[in-house]
Amino acid sequence: MHVVILGCGVSGLSCGVRLLEAGHPVEIWARELPPHTTSDVAAAVWYPYHAFPQERVSAWAGRTLEVLRALAREPDTGVRSILGTELLLRPAPDPWWTPCVPGFRRATPAELLPDFVDGYVFEAPVIDMPRYLPYLLARFRRLGGSVLQREVRSLDEAWDVAPLVINCTGLGSRELLGDTSLFPIRGEVLRVEPLPLERFLFDEQDETRGMTYLIPRFQDCILGGTLVEGSWSLEPDPAQAEAILARAARLLPAGTRLHVLQHLVGLRPGRPSVRLELEQVGGRHVLHNYGHGGAGVTLSWGCAEEVVALAGQLAGGTALVGPAWNPSSTGRTHGT
């Protein structure tokens, strides 16, 4: 079945790879291509962040973790698995996603930094997006997929050439579909020169200063971050940069030099729930895969495989199709 995917970020590319592997002819249409997508700005480390509902997110995240760990064993993917520590200013129970992560454990006193009373340690893939997205794009093309850079204002444009459209437009679905439940979650990060870090570090409990994360990559380190719901601005804020640097310095040895290479801003596609469902509109079909919040990379392969399963059911005449969607609702998801 000929498929058109809308969107060339991590969700669109992951879906494209899996659909091609399943034997479907696939082309991607997108207004922006790597390195100019929202996915290019992602930090990124596997972590189910700001995505709902938990039960479905847990399954998608667990499957993606398996795939990313396998990719970390291959050269030139931009993925590697390293240990990380989440630092806690006050005791807290294990996070809900713990069952997804083999080897998860509480931090020992020696692994905690001053002022932190608890924490947990886990191994997770760190994804260097400037390497990973070109890897996915090349893999997609090697499998026979084609890419067309174009802006789409209506699903009808894609339906004119394909019976099935996969909608991976992220925040763009607000305008494309009129989905007003989507909202931007603005995030700012700094790309700095490599730091003497063997682990990624998270501190999300500091409500006064804000959240902090330090993610070492192959040739740089990402410092973050911010979370501002409802802001559409893509203009870097110098005050936020200074605040991020100050928070990061608290987690580093005294005197550590921080040399900023780049200040990046991205808009995460927030939504009350991820929308992954097959919709029928006048006898035509669109399979939605958007609204992943801050976990687009973390859910990418799990969601892509569910997309393939739904597409396969449609090709076989047994797909589960949701009712006509009301754009004023928060959306309802339908599994396989």
N, C-alpha and C positions, 0 to 999 in steps of 0.2 A: 504494500500500500504506500503510495507516494505521500510523503509528509513534509510540511513546511513548519519549521520551528521559528518562532519570533523571539529574538533575543540571543546575544552571543556572549553572555556572561557565563559564570561557572555552571548555572543550572541548564542553560540552553546547550552548551557544549557537552555536558555530561549526558543529557538526554540524547543528543545527536549521536554520540559514540555508541551508546547502548542500542539505539534504534537501528543503526547501521549494522551492528553486530547481530541483531535479530533478523536482518535481511530486508529491512525497509529502505527504499531510496529516500534520501533526506537532503533537504537544503535548508540553510539558515538564512533568515533575513533579519537585519539589525541596523538600527540607525548608527550605533557606535560599535566598533570592533576593538579587541585588545590592541593596544594598551589603554584604551579610553573608556572602558566600561566601569561600572560601579565595583565589580568584582576585583578590578585591578588595585583598588585602594584597600582591600581587606588585609588585615594584619598578617597572616591568618593562622590560627591554630584551631585544632578540633576542640570545640566546646559548644554544647547546646545552649546558646545564649539568646534570650528574648524571642523564642519561637514557641508556638502553642498549636494544638493541645499536647500535653506531656506524653500521653500514652503513644500517640502516633510519632511524635518527635523522637521518642526513645528508640523506636524500631528503626526509623530512617537513620538516626545518628549512629546506632550500633552497626548497621550494615555499612555505612560510609566509613566508619572507623576501620572495619576489616579491609575495605578496598584501599584506603589510604595507607594503611600499614604495609600492604603488599606493594604499593607503588613506591614506598620508601626504600624498598630493597632493590629497586631498579634505578639505573643511572639516568641522569638528565630529566627527571620528572619534576624537580623542584620540591620534592617532599622528603622529609626525614623525620624519624621518631626520636624524641628526646624526653627526658624527665622534666616535670614541672612541679612547682609548689604553689598552692593557693594558701595565702597567709590570712589568718583570722585574728582580728582584734578582740573578739569575744567567742566563746565556745559556740559551736553550731553542729547540728547533726550532719551526717553524710548527705551529699546532694542527691537529688532524685535520679540523676543519670548514672549513679555509681555502678549499677548492674551491667552497663555497657562496657565498662573499662576493666579488663583483667589486670590484676596487680595493684588496684587502688588500695591505698593504706593511709593511715594518719601519720602526720609528720612527727619525727622524733624531736626532742628539745634542741639537739644540735643543728637541726635543719631550719629552726625558726630564727627570725631576725629580732633585734630588740623591739620591745613594745607589742609584739605579737604573742598571743597566749596559746594558739592552736593552729592547726593547718592540716592539709592533706597533700599527698604526693601521688602523682600518676604519670604514666607515659602516654604521650599523645603526639600525633603528627603535627609538625609545623610546616606550613605550605607557603613557599616563596612564590607569591602570585606572579611577579614578572617573569618567572621561569615556568610556572605551572600552566598558566593560560596558553602560552605559545605551544607547550607540549600537548595540551588537549586539542588545540586548533590543528596542529600538524597531524595528530592521531586521527581526528575527524576527517581530514582531507585524504589521508592515506587509505582510509576505509571507503573512500568514494564520495564523501559528502562535499557539497558545494556551498559557498558563502556569497551572499549578495548584500552589499551595503545599501540599504534603502530605508526610508522612514515609512511606516505603515500607519495609516490613520483609521483603518477599518479592517475587521476580520474578513470582509468580503474580498479584499484584495488578494489575500492568501487562498481563500476558498476558490477563487477563479482558476487556480492551478493545481490544487491538491484537495482531496476529500477530507483530510485530517490536518488540523492546525494544532500545534503545541504552543501554548502561550507561556513563555518564560520572560515576560517583559518587566517583571519586578514592579517597581513603583510606577512604571509607565502604564500599568493596567488601570490606574486611577483614571487617566484620560481616555485610554483606548476602550475601556469597558464601562466607564462611569462608576467604578467601584470606590465609593466614598469611604469605605471602611479602611482603605489603605492610607497610611500616613508616613511622612518621612521621620526617620530617627537619625539625626545628624551626628556624625562622628568625626573627630579630628585625631590624627596620629602624626608622629614625627618619625622620619627615617633618619637614623644617626649612624655614625661610623661604628664598626664592630666593637662590642664591649666584652670584658672578661667574664662572660656568663656561660655556665654549663647547663643551666636550666632556664625555662621560662618562669616568670613570676607573676602572680596575680594578687591584687589587694582590692577587693570590691566592697569591703565593709565600712570604709572610711567615708561616712556621709558628709563630713565637714569639708574635707579636701576634694573628695571625688575618687572615682575608681582609678586604679593604676595597673598597667600591665607592661611587662618588658619581655619581648619575644626575639631571641637571637635567631638570625637567618644565616645563609651561607656567607654573604658579603656585607651585611649590615645588621642593624637591630631596629625593631619597631617599638616605639614608646607610645603608650596611650593612657587614657583615652577620654572621650567624652560621649555623652548620650543625651541628646536634646530632642525630645519629641516635638514634632510639629514645625520645625524650622527647615525651610527650603534653601537656605543660603549655602552656597559652595565657596564663599570667600573665607580664606584662612584668617583666624583671629589671633593676632600676636599675643594677646593676653592669655589665651588658652595655651599657646605654645609655652609661654613662661611657666604657667601652672603645671603643665605636663612635665616639664624638665624638673621643677622643684619636687614633684611627687616621686619621680623616678629616682632622683638623687637620694631620697630617704631609703631606698631599697638597695643602694649600691655602696661599695666601700668609700669612705671619706676621701675626697679629692679626685674621684673618678672624672675624667674629662668627657664631656658630652659635646660632640661636634655634629650639628644638625646638617643633614644633606638635603632634606626635603620636608615640607609641611603639607600634608595631604588631608583632604576633606571628602567624605562620602556620605550618601544618604541611604541608609538601610531601609528596606521596604517593610515597615511595620504593619501588622494586621492582627486582629483578635485571634485569628487562627490561620495557619497555612492553608491555602486553597489548592488542593490537589484533587481534581475531579474531572470527569468527562461530562460535557454538556452538549445537548443536541439542540440546534437552532434551525427550525424549518427543514429538517432532514439532513442538515450538515453538522459536523462534529468539531468541537474544539476541546482540547484537553488542557486544563489550566494547571500550572505549576508555579505559583508565586506566593509572596507574602511570608518569606522565610525569616524576617526580622534580622537579627545579628548572627544567623546560623546558616547562611546560604551554602558556604563551603562544607560545613559540618553535616548538612542534610543532603548534599548534592547527589551522591551515588544511590542512596536509599530511595530518594524521590524519583530519580531517573529510572530505576528498576521497576518501581510501581507504575510509572508512565508507560514503560514497555509492556507491562502486564495488561494494563487497560487497553492499550493499542492492539495487543494481540487478541483480546477478547472481542474488540470491535471488528477486527478482520475476520474473526471466526463467527461473528453474529451473536455473541453472548455477553457483550459489554454491559456493565452496570452504568446506566446513564442517569444522572441526577435530573430533578425537575427543572423547569425553566427558572433561571436565576433572577432574583430581584436585586438590582444593584444597591438598593437602600438597606439591604440586610447585611449582616456581618459575614454571610457566606456559610455554607454547610459542606463539609467534606464527605466524600464517599470513598471507601476503600475498595480493594479488590475482593 
